[in-house]
Amino acid sequence: MKNPWMSMWMSAAAQVSAAARGQAAAAFKQQQNEMMNAWRDATMEFWMQVWFPWRPASRKRRK
């Protein structure tokens, strides 16, 4: 015979862990995107300075 209380507890625990896993994945993806954008911007700035040394360095944009 199955224990209905244990089944309800396990179901609730699975829901909570799935929600936490989803939030952690979303936070990781956001940090990964920010890191890749910063890397792309730094790489482009470096190569623009190499190819066009007379060009002034870009200023930080305000958001």
VENLIN-V986699 format. One record per residue. N is the residue number from 1. RES is the residue in one letter. D_FIRST is the distance of its C-alpha to the first C-alpha in Angstrom with 2 decimals. Layout:
# VENLIN-V986699
((N,RES,D_FIRST) (N,RES,D_FIRST))
This chain:
# VENLIN-V986699
((1,M,0.00) (2,K,3.79) (3,N,6.63) (4,P,9.21) (5,W,12.04) (6,M,11.72) (7,S,11.67) (8,M,14.71) (9,W,16.37) (10,M,16.19) (11,S,17.56) (12,A,20.32) (13,A,21.16) (14,A,21.58) (15,Q,23.86) (16,V,25.94) (17,S,26.41) (18,A,27.41) (19,A,29.92) (20,A,31.34) (21,R,31.69) (22,G,33.50) (23,Q,35.85) (24,A,36.63) (25,A,37.40) (26,A,39.66) (27,A,41.50) (28,F,42.01) (29,K,43.36) (30,Q,45.73) (31,Q,47.07) (32,Q,47.48) (33,N,49.47) (34,E,51.66) (35,M,52.38) (36,M,53.29) (37,N,55.55) (38,A,57.30) (39,W,57.77) (40,R,59.18) (41,D,61.58) (42,A,62.78) (43,T,63.34) (44,M,65.28) (45,E,67.37) (46,F,68.20) (47,W,69.31) (48,M,71.27) (49,Q,73.16) (50,V,73.81) (51,W,75.00) (52,F,76.82) (53,P,78.11) (54,W,80.42) (55,R,77.51) (56,P,76.64) (57,A,73.21) (58,S,70.79) (59,R,70.04) (60,K,66.59) (61,R,65.65) (62,R,64.53) (63,K,61.27))
